[in-house]
Amino acid sequence: MRKPPSRELRIAIDTGGTFTDCVWMEGGVLRTLKVFSTPDDPSVAIAEALKQIGVRRPLVLLHGTTVGTNALLQRKGARVALVTTAGFEDAIEIGRQARPKLYDFFFDRIEPLVAPQLRFGVSERTTSNGKVLQPVSRTEITALARQIAKTQPEAVAISLLFSFANPQNEKIVAAGLAKLAVPLSVSHQILPEFREYERTSTVVVNAYLQPVMQRYLENLVRRARLIAASHPARVFVMQSSGGIAALSSATREPVRTVLSGPAGGVVGAAAMARRSGFERIISFDMGGTSTDVALVDGEVQPGAQTEITCLTVAVARLDNHTVDGDGGSLLH
């Protein structure tokens, strides 16, 4: 039995540095629309696109975004406080032994997203096999909350040693800091994996992006619902892994969207190539700011951790590579 057509209007929107592109089906016909992006608030361009399309039925918005990426590139994220095991406050600055420019004596490392005065240590210890050697003191957490409040952070990242093996201490710290009424990024929820530096860096990036992404997505939903008027509007956000996430997930874990736009390009190129009978392709996605390429050998390949402006991000992503494009750069 043939499935009846959906009453929902499903629009895929990708926001780039120069243009905002829309794709949707209407009456069995594939339609596209391109409008100029509005970098100060990308939701304005999306609202303009929705007005031009005309929303007269329930709306589903599938959105690829560069808001998180741009916030990292421009250092326009939140003021973040970091809470970690005492003695490991500087792990995000020490990093790994690898130097980006091995023979450059004058190379300066990029500044961490958390300044030294915003890093706080907690007297606690969990072993690598998950045994709690030193539980968290609730008195210390109460004092820590007061101390952090004085620094007026916009978000807090929590990453305790070996919390992936046993999150007990980390849960106590998170509960004690909830009274600060700012977004909390907790490592056993964001990235419950070993490697202290990578886990801490990823959690810090998530905290850095949380307020930015929350404001943006709230604006987007508000504008979309105004245009959809009496019709319901749902928004889903593309993830770096090539899947989509509900609005609540994208707001809570924005670190998973930092390569949102490029991931959508790879998934789309692979799907179209497969329909045309090609299993092995190199995708080429050129925009006004950058060009993204990926090798698709039968299926889209998952990638390992990546670095964005020398900041380590260890969440799932697709294996694609970015070069500066500027729209008119020559490739050799």
Stockholm file with secondary structure:
# STOCKHOLM 1.0

chainA/1-332         MRKPPSRELRIAIDTGGTFTDCVWMEGGVLRTLKVFSTPDDPSVAIAEALKQIGVRRPLVLLHGTTVGTNALLQRKGARVALVTTAGFEDAIEIGRQARPKLYDFFFDRIEPLVAPQLRFGVSERTTSNGKVLQPVSRTEITALARQIAKTQPEAVAISLLFSFANPQNEKIVAAGLAKLAVPLSVSHQILPEFREYERTSTVVVNAYLQPVMQRYLENLVRRARLIAASHPARVFVMQSSGGIAALSSATREPVRTVLSGPAGGVVGAAAMARRSGFERIISFDMGGTSTDVALVDGEVQPGAQTEITCLTVAVARLDNHTVDGDGGSLLH
#=GR chainA/1-332 SS CCCCCCSSEEEEEEECSSEEEEEEEETTEEEEEEEECCTTCHHHHHHHHHHHHCCCSCEEEEEECCHHHHHHHHTCCCCEEEEEETTCTTHHHHCCSCCSSTTCTTCCCCCCSSCGGGEEEECCEECTTSCEEECCCHHHHHHHHHHHHHTCCSEEEEECTTTTTCCHHHHHHHHHHGGGCSCEEEHHHHCCCSCHHHHHHHHHHHHHHHHHHHHHHHHHHHHHHHHHTTSCEEEEEECTTSCEEEHHHHHHCGGGGTTHHHHHHHHHHHHHHHHTTCSEEEEEEECSSEEEEEEEESSBCEECCEEETTEEECSCEECEEEEECTTTCCCC
#=GC SS_cons         CCCCCCSSEEEEEEECSSEEEEEEEETTEEEEEEEECCTTCHHHHHHHHHHHHCCCSCEEEEEECCHHHHHHHHTCCCCEEEEEETTCTTHHHHCCSCCSSTTCTTCCCCCCSSCGGGEEEECCEECTTSCEEECCCHHHHHHHHHHHHHTCCSEEEEECTTTTTCCHHHHHHHHHHGGGCSCEEEHHHHCCCSCHHHHHHHHHHHHHHHHHHHHHHHHHHHHHHHHHTTSCEEEEEECTTSCEEEHHHHHHCGGGGTTHHHHHHHHHHHHHHHHTTCSEEEEEEECSSEEEEEEEESSBCEECCEEETTEEECSCEECEEEEECTTTCCCC
//
